[in-house]
Amino acid sequence: MARTVLGLCGLLLFRGHIMLDIERMIVLDSDGLEYIYVYFYPTYKEMAFMNAVHQWPCKIGRTDQDPQKRVRQQLNSCAPETPEIALVFQCENSRALENVIHNYMKIHNRFIKHTFNQEWFSTNPDEVLSIVQALYNSPEDIWSRSSD
């Protein structure tokens, strides 16, 4: 059974480094040392809501290190703002889980073309959470969900 650990979204500076809080941490496997993370820039979400849209660009990635550190590594001086880490899943096999999530997004035309890497999708954290919950509760149901 997955366990949820809630945190507060925010930005802290620690010894000159940006510290990013994780909004929701879901423990899928307490022995797992790998992670799937979902982050986005707040402006993307705000623009989506202004346009009455419930999906916005979200980065879905994986790491076998601290997820906050991994997201920080992706930030540079060109980042428009500080991202929000909306979800982190602690798991045993992040490559397999990431592959399933990415493929689901691609099948449902959520892949955002023309991005620097291949891991940005038009989605939202609740949708990603529901995909993972469906996978862990009933793997055969995940592919039959509508694309909205």
C-alpha positions in Angstrom: 0.0 0.0 0.0 1.4 3.4 -0.9 2.0 5.9 1.9 1.7 9.6 1.4 4.0 12.1 3.1 2.8 15.7 2.7 5.1 18.7 2.7 4.8 22.4 2.1 5.7 23.9 -1.3 8.3 26.6 -1.0 11.8 27.8 -1.7 14.6 27.9 0.9 18.2 28.9 0.5 20.7 26.7 2.3 24.4 27.4 2.1 23.9 29.2 -1.2 21.8 26.4 -2.8 18.2 26.5 -3.7 16.3 24.1 -1.5 13.0 23.0 -3.1 10.2 21.5 -1.0 8.3 18.5 -2.2 4.5 19.0 -2.1 3.6 15.3 -2.0 5.8 12.2 -1.5 4.3 8.9 -2.2 6.1 5.8 -0.9 5.4 2.9 -3.3 8.2 0.8 -2.1 9.8 1.7 1.2 12.9 -0.4 0.2 13.2 1.5 -3.1 16.1 3.9 -3.5 14.8 5.4 -6.8 12.4 8.2 -7.5 9.9 9.5 -10.1 9.4 13.3 -9.8 6.9 15.7 -11.3 7.6 19.4 -11.4 6.3 22.5 -13.2 6.7 26.2 -13.3 3.9 28.1 -11.5 3.3 30.4 -14.4 2.4 27.4 -16.6 -0.3 26.3 -14.1 -1.6 29.9 -13.7 -1.9 30.3 -17.5 -3.8 27.0 -17.8 -6.3 28.1 -15.1 -6.7 31.5 -16.8 -7.6 29.6 -20.0 -9.9 27.1 -18.2 -7.5 24.3 -19.0 -6.6 21.5 -16.6 -3.3 20.5 -18.1 -0.1 22.4 -18.3 3.6 21.5 -19.1 5.0 19.2 -16.4 8.4 17.5 -16.3 8.2 13.8 -15.4 11.6 12.4 -14.7 13.4 9.8 -12.7 16.5 9.6 -10.5 18.4 7.4 -8.2 19.6 10.3 -6.1 17.8 12.9 -4.0 15.0 14.2 -6.2 15.4 17.8 -4.9 19.1 17.7 -5.9 18.1 16.3 -9.3 15.6 19.0 -10.0 18.2 21.7 -8.9 20.7 20.2 -11.3 18.2 21.0 -14.1 17.9 24.7 -13.2 20.1 27.3 -14.7 20.2 31.0 -15.2 17.6 30.6 -18.0 14.9 29.1 -15.8 12.0 31.5 -15.8 11.2 30.9 -12.1 11.6 28.4 -9.3 9.7 25.2 -10.1 7.3 23.4 -7.9 8.0 19.8 -7.2 4.4 18.5 -7.0 5.0 14.8 -6.7 7.7 12.4 -5.8 7.2 8.6 -5.9 9.7 6.5 -4.0 10.0 3.2 -5.8 12.3 0.2 -6.6 12.4 0.4 -10.4 12.1 4.0 -11.5 13.1 3.3 -15.1 10.1 0.9 -15.6 7.6 3.2 -13.9 8.8 6.3 -15.8 8.6 4.3 -19.0 4.9 3.4 -18.3 4.0 7.0 -17.4 5.8 8.4 -20.4 4.2 5.9 -22.8 0.7 6.6 -21.3 1.2 10.3 -21.9 2.5 9.7 -25.5 -0.5 7.4 -26.4 -2.8 10.1 -25.1 -1.1 12.9 -27.1 0.3 14.7 -24.0 3.9 14.7 -25.2 5.2 18.3 -25.7 7.3 18.4 -28.9 10.1 20.8 -29.4 11.4 20.8 -25.8 15.0 20.5 -24.9 14.5 16.9 -23.7 11.8 14.3 -24.1 10.2 14.4 -20.6 7.7 17.4 -20.7 4.0 16.5 -21.0 0.8 18.4 -20.9 -0.7 17.0 -17.7 -1.1 17.8 -14.1 0.0 16.2 -10.8 -3.4 14.7 -10.0 -3.5 13.0 -13.4 0.0 11.5 -12.9 -1.0 10.4 -9.4 -4.1 8.7 -10.8 -2.0 6.9 -13.4 0.3 5.5 -10.8 -2.5 4.6 -8.5 -4.3 2.7 -11.3 -1.1 0.9 -12.2 -0.5 -0.2 -8.6 -4.1 -1.1 -8.0 -5.2 -2.5 -11.3 -2.4 -2.5 -14.0 -4.8 -3.6 -16.8 -7.0 -0.5 -16.3 -4.4 2.1 -16.9 -4.6 1.9 -20.7 -8.3 2.2 -20.9 -8.6 5.7 -19.4 -9.9 8.4 -21.6 -7.6 11.2 -22.7 -10.0 14.0 -21.7 
